[in-house]
Structures are given as structure tokens and as C-alpha cells.
Amino acid sequence: MTQEFSYEIVEEIAVLSENPKGWRKEFNLVSWNERPPKFDLRDWAPNHEKMGKGITLSNEEFETLRDAIKSM
């Protein structure tokens, strides 16, 4: 059984890469099921009609990751 969900890309922040089929690894702010937007990193098909597996981060998780990357 497929579970229905909705999403809205609130802000496109960065495209990290693109494969030969046109899928792009993107970092965006996404609202899932009309909830407050979260930072999201995943592969997207052209025109955002399909998506691959990815991760979402709350503001606090993003800040922790950002600080860890800065300290590298």
C-alpha cells in the first residue's frame, strides 16, 4: 500500500551535482505534509516530479552540522 504525502519546495538552496539522466542532488527547504519546512538533502528527477531517498534536518540539526563542517 502506497502512503500519500505532499511536499512543497519552499526554497531551492543549492544543487550539489547532476547525473547524466538529469537527476540532481539538491539541498532545499521543503515542507512535508503542510508542516513547517525543514532542510532537505536528496536526489530529484527533472522538474521535481520524482525523488530519491534523502535526509531532512531540523534547524537545530542543521546548525550542528554546519558548525561541524566549519570546524573541519
VMD Tcl script that draws the C-alpha trace (Angstrom):
set ca {
  {0.00 0.00 0.00}
  {1.39 3.38 -1.01}
  {1.08 6.13 1.54}
  {0.09 9.53 0.14}
  {2.04 12.62 1.15}
  {2.50 16.15 -0.06}
  {5.54 18.35 -0.36}
  {6.41 21.88 -1.35}
  {9.93 23.06 -2.08}
  {9.87 26.37 -0.23}
  {13.42 27.42 -1.16}
  {15.97 25.91 -3.53}
  {19.28 26.47 -1.75}
  {21.90 24.56 -3.80}
  {22.39 21.94 -6.50}
  {25.35 19.79 -5.44}
  {25.60 17.56 -8.53}
  {23.73 16.29 -11.58}
  {23.93 12.82 -13.15}
  {23.72 12.04 -16.89}
  {19.98 11.25 -16.61}
  {19.28 14.75 -15.27}
  {18.69 13.79 -11.63}
  {20.19 16.39 -9.29}
  {21.35 16.13 -5.69}
  {19.79 19.21 -4.11}
  {19.82 20.97 -0.76}
  {16.45 22.68 -0.23}
  {13.95 23.84 2.35}
  {10.95 21.52 1.99}
  {7.56 21.49 3.68}
  {6.32 17.89 4.04}
  {2.57 17.33 4.52}
  {1.99 21.06 5.09}
  {4.29 21.10 8.14}
  {6.94 23.77 8.79}
  {9.80 23.47 6.27}
  {12.97 21.52 7.09}
  {16.36 21.39 5.44}
  {16.38 18.53 2.95}
  {19.15 16.77 1.01}
  {18.13 14.27 -1.69}
  {18.17 13.39 -5.39}
  {15.40 14.88 -7.54}
  {14.28 14.00 -11.04}
  {13.98 16.83 -13.55}
  {11.08 19.17 -12.68}
  {10.92 17.61 -9.19}
  {8.32 15.03 -10.29}
  {10.16 12.16 -8.55}
  {12.59 11.96 -5.66}
  {15.14 9.57 -4.23}
  {15.80 8.75 -0.61}
  {17.19 11.60 1.39}
  {17.51 13.17 4.80}
  {15.71 16.05 6.49}
  {17.20 18.20 9.22}
  {15.55 20.46 11.76}
  {17.02 23.95 12.23}
  {18.93 22.69 15.28}
  {20.32 19.66 13.41}
  {21.35 21.87 10.50}
  {23.14 24.28 12.83}
  {25.02 21.39 14.47}
  {26.05 20.03 11.06}
  {27.06 23.50 9.83}
  {29.24 24.02 12.92}
  {30.85 20.58 12.50}
  {31.68 21.31 8.84}
  {33.12 24.73 9.72}
  {35.42 23.16 12.31}
  {36.86 20.58 9.87}
}
mol new
graphics top color blue
foreach p $ca { graphics top sphere $p radius 0.5 }
foreach p [lrange $ca 0 end-1] q [lrange $ca 1 end] { graphics top cylinder $p $q radius 0.2 }
display resetview
